[in-house]
Amino acid sequence: MKKWLILGSILLSTQAFSSDYLCSYRARISQNDKFNSSGNYIATQYSKDVVAAIIRQERANFHKFGVRDNEDEGDCVFASAENRSRLERWLASGSIGQATIRRIVDGNPVIYVDIYRNRVSVSTR
C-alpha cells in the first residue's frame, strides 16, 4: 500500500509540473537577432541573460518587425512586448545548457523553445 501511495504522489507531482506547459516553437538565431532595437550588439558574453536578450530580440523580429528566417515558427506567447520582456526571468527559472548558450552566442543555430507558465526551456537538440 505504501508503494502505491508513493507512486501516486510522484505521478501527481509530475502531472502538476507538466500541466503548466503552453506551447513549443523553433527558430533560427541569425545575426539580425544579435542586435537589439537600438542597434547595440548583445551577444557579448556566455550567460542566460544574454541568451534571453537574443531570444527576446528574435521574437520581436518575428512578431513586431516581420524579420524572419526560414526555420522560424510562431508561438503562443511572445506576440506581446510585455511577454517578451519576461524572457530573462522565465529563462532563469527554466533550463538551458552551457553548450546551448555557447552555440547561440557564437553561431546561428536553430533553437527549440518549450514555453511553460513561468519558465522556458531552450535547446539546440
C-alpha positions in Angstrom: 0.0 0.0 0.0 2.8 2.4 0.9 4.4 1.8 -2.5 1.2 2.8 -4.3 0.9 6.0 -2.2 4.4 7.0 -3.1 3.9 6.1 -6.8 0.7 8.1 -6.8 2.3 11.1 -5.3 5.1 11.0 -7.8 2.6 10.7 -10.7 0.5 13.6 -9.4 3.5 15.9 -8.9 4.8 15.1 -12.4 1.4 15.9 -13.9 1.1 19.1 -11.9 4.6 20.1 -13.1 3.9 19.4 -16.7 0.4 20.9 -16.7 1.9 24.4 -16.9 3.1 23.6 -20.5 1.8 26.1 -23.0 3.4 25.5 -26.4 6.7 25.0 -28.3 8.4 26.6 -31.3 11.6 26.5 -33.2 13.6 29.5 -34.6 16.9 30.2 -36.3 19.1 32.6 -34.3 20.7 34.8 -37.0 23.0 37.8 -36.9 19.9 40.1 -37.0 18.8 38.7 -33.7 22.1 39.7 -32.0 21.4 43.4 -32.3 18.7 45.0 -30.1 16.2 47.5 -31.4 18.7 50.3 -30.6 21.3 48.7 -32.8 23.6 47.6 -30.0 25.3 44.2 -30.3 24.0 42.0 -27.5 25.9 38.7 -27.9 28.6 39.9 -25.6 29.0 37.1 -23.0 28.0 33.5 -22.2 25.1 33.9 -19.8 21.4 33.2 -19.6 20.7 36.9 -19.5 22.4 37.5 -22.8 20.8 34.5 -24.4 17.4 35.6 -23.2 18.0 39.0 -24.7 18.9 37.4 -28.0 15.8 35.2 -28.0 13.7 38.2 -27.0 15.1 40.1 -30.0 14.5 37.1 -32.2 10.8 37.1 -31.1 10.5 40.9 -31.6 12.0 40.5 -35.1 9.4 37.7 -35.8 6.3 39.4 -34.3 6.9 43.1 -34.4 9.3 43.7 -37.3 8.5 40.8 -39.6 12.1 39.9 -39.9 12.0 36.1 -40.2 14.3 33.2 -41.1 13.0 30.1 -42.9 13.1 28.0 -39.8 11.2 30.5 -37.6 7.8 29.3 -36.3 5.1 31.2 -34.5 4.4 30.8 -30.7 1.5 31.2 -28.4 3.0 33.8 -26.0 5.6 36.3 -27.4 3.4 38.4 -29.8 3.2 40.9 -26.9 6.1 43.1 -25.8 5.1 42.5 -22.2 5.5 38.8 -22.5 8.8 39.2 -24.4 10.1 41.3 -21.5 9.6 38.3 -19.2 12.1 36.1 -21.1 15.1 36.8 -18.8 13.0 35.8 -15.7 11.5 32.8 -17.5 14.8 31.5 -18.7 16.4 32.0 -15.3 13.6 29.7 -13.9 13.8 27.3 -16.8 16.6 25.3 -18.4 19.4 25.8 -20.9 22.7 24.0 -21.1 26.0 25.8 -21.2 26.7 24.2 -24.7 23.5 25.7 -26.0 24.4 29.1 -24.6 27.7 29.0 -26.4 26.1 27.9 -29.7 23.6 30.8 -29.5 26.2 33.4 -28.7 28.9 32.1 -31.1 26.8 30.9 -34.0 23.4 30.8 -35.8 21.7 27.6 -34.5 18.1 26.5 -34.8 16.7 26.6 -31.3 13.8 24.7 -29.8 11.8 26.5 -27.1 9.3 24.9 -24.8 7.2 27.5 -23.1 5.6 26.9 -19.7 3.5 29.2 -17.5 6.5 30.8 -15.7 9.6 29.4 -17.5 11.1 28.4 -20.8 13.3 25.5 -21.8 15.8 26.1 -24.7 17.8 23.5 -26.6 19.5 23.1 -29.9 19.0 19.3 -29.9 
